[in-house]
Amino acid sequence: MFIGREEELNKLENLFQKGRASLVVCMGRRRIGKSALIQQIGKKADVFLEFQGLPPRPGLRREDQLKSFAEQLASQTRLPALPFASWAQALGLLGTVIK
């Protein structure tokens, strides 16, 4: 049960009811329940893929984030951890995985 998250749950529920894939970016401070909120809606899906970005740190590069995304994608699908040159390439491949 989520207290005070009715608006967020309604928005996610509306996306889910569309019956097609959606990309949801959930940002905010640490430890406020973002992951739990997304996982709650994910319970209703036939296929649910969850990706978390690396936390900010000095020296973090786009390539590090892309590598982490590739590893997370591989761990949740049958794909190998492919090297991505760009986010467009990474999200393009994700789009082929989500039917």
LUMRO-806732 format. One record per atom (N, C-alpha, C): atom name; x, y, z. Coordinates in Angstrom, 2 decimals, padded with zeros to 5 digits. Layout:
# LUMRO-806732
{atom = CA	px = X	py = Y	pz = Z}
...
END
This chain:
# LUMRO-806732
{atom = N	px = 000.85	py = -001.18	pz = 000.00}
{atom = CA	px = 000.00	py = 000.00	pz = 000.00}
{atom = C	px = 000.89	py = 001.24	pz = 000.00}
{atom = N	px = 000.53	py = 002.19	pz = -000.82}
{atom = CA	px = 001.30	py = 003.41	pz = -000.94}
{atom = C	px = 000.45	py = 004.57	pz = -000.42}
{atom = N	px = 000.97	py = 005.27	pz = 000.53}
{atom = CA	px = 000.26	py = 006.43	pz = 001.08}
{atom = C	px = 000.76	py = 007.67	pz = 000.37}
{atom = N	px = -000.16	py = 008.47	pz = -000.14}
{atom = CA	px = 000.20	py = 009.71	pz = -000.80}
{atom = C	px = 000.76	py = 009.53	pz = -002.20}
{atom = N	px = 000.56	py = 008.38	pz = -002.80}
{atom = CA	px = 001.08	py = 008.12	pz = -004.15}
{atom = C	px = -000.04	py = 007.85	pz = -005.14}
{atom = N	px = -001.26	py = 008.28	pz = -004.81}
{atom = CA	px = -002.40	py = 008.01	pz = -005.68}
{atom = C	px = -002.21	py = 008.61	pz = -007.07}
{atom = N	px = -001.71	py = 009.84	pz = -007.13}
{atom = CA	px = -001.53	py = 010.51	pz = -008.42}
{atom = C	px = -000.53	py = 009.75	pz = -009.29}
{atom = N	px = 000.60	py = 009.36	pz = -008.69}
{atom = CA	px = 001.62	py = 008.63	pz = -009.43}
{atom = C	px = 001.10	py = 007.26	pz = -009.88}
{atom = N	px = 000.40	py = 006.57	pz = -008.97}
{atom = CA	px = -000.16	py = 005.26	pz = -009.33}
{atom = C	px = -001.19	py = 005.39	pz = -010.45}
{atom = N	px = -002.01	py = 006.43	pz = -010.42}
{atom = CA	px = -002.99	py = 006.65	pz = -011.48}
{atom = C	px = -002.32	py = 006.90	pz = -012.82}
{atom = N	px = -001.26	py = 007.71	pz = -012.84}
{atom = CA	px = -000.56	py = 007.98	pz = -014.09}
{atom = C	px = 000.05	py = 006.69	pz = -014.65}
{atom = N	px = 000.67	py = 005.91	pz = -013.79}
{atom = CA	px = 001.26	py = 004.65	pz = -014.24}
{atom = C	px = 000.19	py = 003.67	pz = -014.69}
{atom = N	px = -000.91	py = 003.61	pz = -013.99}
{atom = CA	px = -002.02	py = 002.73	pz = -014.36}
{atom = C	px = -002.58	py = 003.12	pz = -015.73}
{atom = N	px = -002.70	py = 004.42	pz = -016.00}
{atom = CA	px = -003.18	py = 004.88	pz = -017.31}
{atom = C	px = -002.23	py = 004.46	pz = -018.42}
{atom = N	px = -000.94	py = 004.56	pz = -018.18}
{atom = CA	px = 000.02	py = 004.08	pz = -019.18}
{atom = C	px = -000.11	py = 002.59	pz = -019.40}
{atom = N	px = -000.27	py = 001.85	pz = -018.33}
{atom = CA	px = -000.39	py = 000.40	pz = -018.41}
{atom = C	px = -001.63	py = 000.00	pz = -019.20}
{atom = N	px = -002.72	py = 000.72	pz = -019.00}
{atom = CA	px = -003.99	py = 000.39	pz = -019.67}
{atom = C	px = -003.95	py = 000.64	pz = -021.18}
{atom = N	px = -002.98	py = 001.40	pz = -021.66}
{atom = CA	px = -002.86	py = 001.65	pz = -023.10}
{atom = C	px = -002.59	py = 000.38	pz = -023.87}
{atom = N	px = -002.00	py = -000.62	pz = -023.19}
{atom = CA	px = -001.76	py = -001.90	pz = -023.84}
{atom = C	px = -000.60	py = -001.91	pz = -024.80}
{atom = N	px = 000.31	py = -000.96	pz = -024.66}
{atom = CA	px = 001.52	py = -000.96	pz = -025.49}
{atom = C	px = 002.70	py = -000.55	pz = -024.61}
{atom = N	px = 003.87	py = -000.79	pz = -025.11}
{atom = CA	px = 005.08	py = -000.51	pz = -024.32}
{atom = C	px = 005.22	py = 000.99	pz = -024.06}
{atom = N	px = 005.70	py = 001.30	pz = -022.87}
{atom = CA	px = 005.98	py = 002.67	pz = -022.49}
{atom = C	px = 007.31	py = 002.71	pz = -021.76}
{atom = N	px = 008.01	py = 003.78	pz = -021.94}
{atom = CA	px = 009.24	py = 004.00	pz = -021.19}
{atom = C	px = 008.93	py = 005.03	pz = -020.13}
{atom = N	px = 009.17	py = 004.68	pz = -018.87}
{atom = CA	px = 008.90	py = 005.58	pz = -017.75}
{atom = C	px = 010.22	py = 005.87	pz = -017.06}
{atom = N	px = 010.53	py = 007.15	pz = -016.93}
{atom = CA	px = 011.70	py = 007.57	pz = -016.18}
{atom = C	px = 011.20	py = 008.13	pz = -014.86}
{atom = N	px = 011.71	py = 007.58	pz = -013.79}
{atom = CA	px = 011.28	py = 007.98	pz = -012.45}
{atom = C	px = 012.51	py = 008.55	pz = -011.73}
{atom = N	px = 012.46	py = 009.84	pz = -011.43}
{atom = CA	px = 013.59	py = 010.50	pz = -010.80}
{atom = C	px = 013.16	py = 011.11	pz = -009.47}
{atom = N	px = 014.11	py = 011.22	pz = -008.57}
{atom = CA	px = 013.83	py = 011.86	pz = -007.30}
{atom = C	px = 014.92	py = 011.53	pz = -006.30}
{atom = N	px = 014.76	py = 012.08	pz = -005.11}
{atom = CA	px = 015.73	py = 011.82	pz = -004.05}
{atom = C	px = 015.80	py = 010.33	pz = -003.76}
{atom = N	px = 016.88	py = 009.95	pz = -003.08}
{atom = CA	px = 017.05	py = 008.56	pz = -002.68}
{atom = C	px = 016.04	py = 008.18	pz = -001.60}
{atom = N	px = 015.67	py = 006.89	pz = -001.63}
{atom = CA	px = 014.91	py = 006.26	pz = -000.54}
{atom = C	px = 013.53	py = 006.86	pz = -000.30}
{atom = N	px = 012.84	py = 007.22	pz = -001.40}
{atom = CA	px = 011.48	py = 007.72	pz = -001.24}
{atom = C	px = 010.45	py = 006.78	pz = -001.87}
{atom = N	px = 010.90	py = 005.61	pz = -002.33}
{atom = CA	px = 009.97	py = 004.60	pz = -002.84}
{atom = C	px = 009.77	py = 004.56	pz = -004.33}
{atom = N	px = 010.68	py = 005.15	pz = -005.10}
{atom = CA	px = 010.53	py = 005.14	pz = -006.56}
{atom = C	px = 010.51	py = 003.73	pz = -007.12}
{atom = N	px = 011.47	py = 002.92	pz = -006.72}
{atom = CA	px = 011.55	py = 001.54	pz = -007.24}
{atom = C	px = 010.33	py = 000.73	pz = -006.83}
{atom = N	px = 009.92	py = 000.86	pz = -005.59}
{atom = CA	px = 008.76	py = 000.11	pz = -005.11}
{atom = C	px = 007.49	py = 000.51	pz = -005.88}
{atom = N	px = 007.36	py = 001.78	pz = -006.21}
{atom = CA	px = 006.22	py = 002.27	pz = -006.97}
{atom = C	px = 006.20	py = 001.63	pz = -008.36}
{atom = N	px = 007.32	py = 001.63	pz = -009.03}
{atom = CA	px = 007.40	py = 001.05	pz = -010.38}
{atom = C	px = 007.18	py = -000.45	pz = -010.31}
{atom = N	px = 007.75	py = -001.11	pz = -009.34}
{atom = CA	px = 007.59	py = -002.56	pz = -009.20}
{atom = C	px = 006.13	py = -002.94	pz = -008.93}
{atom = N	px = 005.41	py = -002.09	pz = -008.23}
{atom = CA	px = 003.99	py = -002.35	pz = -007.96}
{atom = C	px = 003.21	py = -002.43	pz = -009.26}
{atom = N	px = 003.42	py = -001.50	pz = -010.16}
{atom = CA	px = 002.74	py = -001.52	pz = -011.46}
{atom = C	px = 003.27	py = -002.69	pz = -012.29}
{atom = N	px = 004.56	py = -002.96	pz = -012.20}
{atom = CA	px = 005.17	py = -004.05	pz = -012.97}
{atom = C	px = 004.57	py = -005.41	pz = -012.68}
{atom = N	px = 003.99	py = -005.58	pz = -011.51}
{atom = CA	px = 003.35	py = -006.86	pz = -011.16}
{atom = C	px = 002.20	py = -007.20	pz = -012.10}
{atom = N	px = 001.63	py = -006.18	pz = -012.72}
{atom = CA	px = 000.49	py = -006.40	pz = -013.62}
{atom = C	px = 000.91	py = -006.77	pz = -015.04}
{atom = N	px = 002.17	py = -006.58	pz = -015.36}
{atom = CA	px = 002.65	py = -006.78	pz = -016.72}
{atom = C	px = 003.04	py = -008.22	pz = -016.99}
{atom = N	px = 002.87	py = -008.64	pz = -018.24}
{atom = CA	px = 003.36	py = -009.96	pz = -018.66}
{atom = C	px = 004.88	py = -009.96	pz = -018.70}
{atom = N	px = 005.44	py = -008.86	pz = -019.18}
{atom = CA	px = 006.89	py = -008.70	pz = -019.23}
{atom = C	px = 007.22	py = -007.38	pz = -018.55}
{atom = N	px = 008.14	py = -007.43	pz = -017.61}
{atom = CA	px = 008.53	py = -006.23	pz = -016.87}
{atom = C	px = 010.05	py = -006.18	pz = -016.81}
{atom = N	px = 010.62	py = -005.18	pz = -017.43}
{atom = CA	px = 012.07	py = -004.97	pz = -017.40}
{atom = C	px = 012.33	py = -003.72	pz = -016.57}
{atom = N	px = 013.28	py = -003.80	pz = -015.67}
{atom = CA	px = 013.58	py = -002.68	pz = -014.79}
{atom = C	px = 015.06	py = -002.32	pz = -014.92}
{atom = N	px = 015.33	py = -001.05	pz = -015.12}
{atom = CA	px = 016.69	py = -000.56	pz = -015.27}
{atom = C	px = 016.92	py = 000.56	pz = -014.27}
{atom = N	px = 018.08	py = 000.54	pz = -013.66}
{atom = CA	px = 018.44	py = 001.61	pz = -012.74}
{atom = C	px = 019.77	py = 002.19	pz = -013.18}
{atom = N	px = 019.81	py = 003.52	pz = -013.28}
{atom = CA	px = 021.04	py = 004.20	pz = -013.65}
{atom = C	px = 022.05	py = 004.15	pz = -012.51}
{atom = N	px = 023.28	py = 004.35	pz = -012.87}
{atom = CA	px = 024.33	py = 004.39	pz = -011.85}
{atom = C	px = 024.22	py = 005.69	pz = -011.07}
{atom = N	px = 024.46	py = 005.65	pz = -009.77}
{atom = CA	px = 024.39	py = 006.89	pz = -009.00}
{atom = C	px = 025.50	py = 007.86	pz = -009.42}
{atom = N	px = 025.24	py = 009.15	pz = -009.35}
{atom = CA	px = 026.25	py = 010.13	pz = -009.74}
{atom = C	px = 027.53	py = 009.98	pz = -008.91}
{atom = N	px = 028.65	py = 010.12	pz = -009.60}
{atom = CA	px = 029.95	py = 010.10	pz = -008.93}
{atom = C	px = 030.94	py = 010.81	pz = -009.84}
{atom = N	px = 031.99	py = 011.34	pz = -009.26}
{atom = CA	px = 033.00	py = 012.00	pz = -010.09}
{atom = C	px = 033.59	py = 011.02	pz = -011.11}
{atom = N	px = 033.72	py = 011.47	pz = -012.32}
{atom = CA	px = 034.32	py = 010.65	pz = -013.37}
{atom = C	px = 033.36	py = 009.71	pz = -014.06}
{atom = N	px = 032.09	py = 009.68	pz = -013.65}
{atom = CA	px = 031.12	py = 008.81	pz = -014.30}
{atom = C	px = 030.90	py = 009.28	pz = -015.73}
{atom = N	px = 031.03	py = 008.36	pz = -016.66}
{atom = CA	px = 030.90	py = 008.71	pz = -018.07}
{atom = C	px = 029.63	py = 008.09	pz = -018.67}
{atom = N	px = 029.22	py = 008.65	pz = -019.78}
{atom = CA	px = 028.09	py = 008.11	pz = -020.53}
{atom = C	px = 028.34	py = 006.65	pz = -020.87}
{atom = N	px = 029.57	py = 006.33	pz = -021.20}
{atom = CA	px = 029.93	py = 004.95	pz = -021.55}
{atom = C	px = 029.70	py = 004.01	pz = -020.38}
{atom = N	px = 029.94	py = 004.48	pz = -019.16}
{atom = CA	px = 029.70	py = 003.67	pz = -017.97}
{atom = C	px = 028.21	py = 003.36	pz = -017.82}
{atom = N	px = 027.39	py = 004.39	pz = -018.04}
{atom = CA	px = 025.94	py = 004.21	pz = -017.95}
{atom = C	px = 025.45	py = 003.25	pz = -019.05}
{atom = N	px = 025.97	py = 003.40	pz = -020.25}
{atom = CA	px = 025.57	py = 002.52	pz = -021.36}
{atom = C	px = 025.98	py = 001.07	pz = -021.08}
{atom = N	px = 027.16	py = 000.88	pz = -020.52}
{atom = CA	px = 027.61	py = -000.47	pz = -020.19}
{atom = C	px = 026.71	py = -001.08	pz = -019.12}
{atom = N	px = 026.37	py = -000.30	pz = -018.11}
{atom = CA	px = 025.48	py = -000.79	pz = -017.06}
{atom = C	px = 024.11	py = -001.15	pz = -017.63}
{atom = N	px = 023.60	py = -000.32	pz = -018.53}
{atom = CA	px = 022.33	py = -000.60	pz = -019.18}
{atom = C	px = 022.41	py = -001.91	pz = -019.95}
{atom = N	px = 023.49	py = -002.09	pz = -020.72}
{atom = CA	px = 023.67	py = -003.31	pz = -021.50}
{atom = C	px = 023.70	py = -004.55	pz = -020.60}
{atom = N	px = 024.37	py = -004.44	pz = -019.48}
{atom = CA	px = 024.44	py = -005.57	pz = -018.54}
{atom = C	px = 023.07	py = -005.87	pz = -017.93}
{atom = N	px = 022.33	py = -004.83	pz = -017.60}
{atom = CA	px = 020.99	py = -005.03	pz = -017.04}
{atom = C	px = 020.04	py = -005.63	pz = -018.08}
{atom = N	px = 020.16	py = -005.15	pz = -019.32}
{atom = CA	px = 019.33	py = -005.69	pz = -020.40}
{atom = C	px = 019.65	py = -007.17	pz = -020.62}
{atom = N	px = 020.93	py = -007.52	pz = -020.65}
{atom = CA	px = 021.34	py = -008.90	pz = -020.85}
{atom = C	px = 020.85	py = -009.80	pz = -019.71}
{atom = N	px = 020.88	py = -009.29	pz = -018.50}
{atom = CA	px = 020.48	py = -010.12	pz = -017.35}
{atom = C	px = 018.98	py = -010.39	pz = -017.32}
{atom = N	px = 018.19	py = -009.57	pz = -018.05}
{atom = CA	px = 016.74	py = -009.72	pz = -018.03}
{atom = C	px = 016.17	py = -010.29	pz = -019.33}
{atom = N	px = 017.05	py = -010.50	pz = -020.30}
{atom = CA	px = 016.62	py = -011.02	pz = -021.61}
{atom = C	px = 017.60	py = -012.10	pz = -022.04}
{atom = N	px = 017.43	py = -012.57	pz = -023.25}
{atom = CA	px = 018.36	py = -013.57	pz = -023.80}
{atom = C	px = 019.48	py = -012.91	pz = -024.60}
{atom = N	px = 019.57	py = -011.61	pz = -024.56}
{atom = CA	px = 020.58	py = -010.89	pz = -025.33}
{atom = C	px = 021.92	py = -010.91	pz = -024.61}
{atom = N	px = 023.01	py = -010.88	pz = -025.38}
{atom = CA	px = 024.32	py = -010.69	pz = -024.73}
{atom = C	px = 024.48	py = -009.22	pz = -024.34}
{atom = N	px = 025.42	py = -008.94	pz = -023.45}
{atom = CA	px = 025.71	py = -007.55	pz = -023.06}
{atom = C	px = 026.48	py = -006.89	pz = -024.20}
{atom = N	px = 025.76	py = -006.24	pz = -025.07}
{atom = CA	px = 026.34	py = -005.63	pz = -026.26}
{atom = C	px = 026.92	py = -004.25	pz = -025.95}
{atom = N	px = 028.00	py = -003.88	pz = -026.62}
{atom = CA	px = 028.52	py = -002.51	pz = -026.43}
{atom = C	px = 027.69	py = -001.52	pz = -027.24}
{atom = N	px = 027.15	py = -000.51	pz = -026.59}
{atom = CA	px = 026.34	py = 000.49	pz = -027.27}
{atom = C	px = 027.16	py = 001.76	pz = -027.46}
{atom = N	px = 027.04	py = 002.35	pz = -028.63}
{atom = CA	px = 027.74	py = 003.60	pz = -028.94}
{atom = C	px = 026.92	py = 004.82	pz = -028.50}
{atom = N	px = 025.61	py = 004.64	pz = -028.35}
{atom = CA	px = 024.75	py = 005.77	pz = -028.01}
{atom = C	px = 023.49	py = 005.27	pz = -027.31}
{atom = N	px = 022.78	py = 006.21	pz = -026.67}
{atom = CA	px = 021.50	py = 005.86	pz = -026.06}
{atom = C	px = 020.47	py = 005.54	pz = -027.13}
{atom = N	px = 020.54	py = 006.19	pz = -028.27}
{atom = CA	px = 019.61	py = 005.88	pz = -029.36}
{atom = C	px = 019.75	py = 004.42	pz = -029.77}
{atom = N	px = 020.97	py = 003.95	pz = -029.86}
{atom = CA	px = 021.22	py = 002.55	pz = -030.22}
{atom = C	px = 020.70	py = 001.61	pz = -029.12}
{atom = N	px = 020.99	py = 001.93	pz = -027.87}
{atom = CA	px = 020.57	py = 001.09	pz = -026.75}
{atom = C	px = 019.05	py = 001.02	pz = -026.65}
{atom = N	px = 018.39	py = 002.16	pz = -026.74}
{atom = CA	px = 016.93	py = 002.18	pz = -026.64}
{atom = C	px = 016.28	py = 001.59	pz = -027.87}
{atom = N	px = 016.93	py = 001.71	pz = -029.02}
{atom = CA	px = 016.43	py = 001.08	pz = -030.24}
{atom = C	px = 016.39	py = -000.44	pz = -030.09}
{atom = N	px = 017.45	py = -001.01	pz = -029.52}
{atom = CA	px = 017.47	py = -002.45	pz = -029.29}
{atom = C	px = 016.43	py = -002.83	pz = -028.24}
{atom = N	px = 016.30	py = -002.05	pz = -027.20}
{atom = CA	px = 015.28	py = -002.31	pz = -026.19}
{atom = C	px = 013.90	py = -002.35	pz = -026.84}
{atom = N	px = 013.65	py = -001.45	pz = -027.78}
{atom = CA	px = 012.38	py = -001.42	pz = -028.48}
{atom = C	px = 012.09	py = -002.70	pz = -029.26}
{atom = N	px = 013.11	py = -003.38	pz = -029.71}
{atom = CA	px = 012.89	py = -004.64	pz = -030.43}
{atom = C	px = 012.61	py = -005.78	pz = -029.46}
{atom = N	px = 013.05	py = -005.65	pz = -028.23}
{atom = CA	px = 012.83	py = -006.68	pz = -027.21}
{atom = C	px = 011.40	py = -006.60	pz = -026.67}
{atom = N	px = 010.89	py = -005.39	pz = -026.54}
{atom = CA	px = 009.55	py = -005.19	pz = -025.99}
{atom = C	px = 008.56	py = -005.30	pz = -027.14}
{atom = N	px = 007.69	py = -006.23	pz = -027.04}
{atom = CA	px = 006.69	py = -006.44	pz = -028.11}
{atom = C	px = 005.44	py = -005.65	pz = -027.81}
END
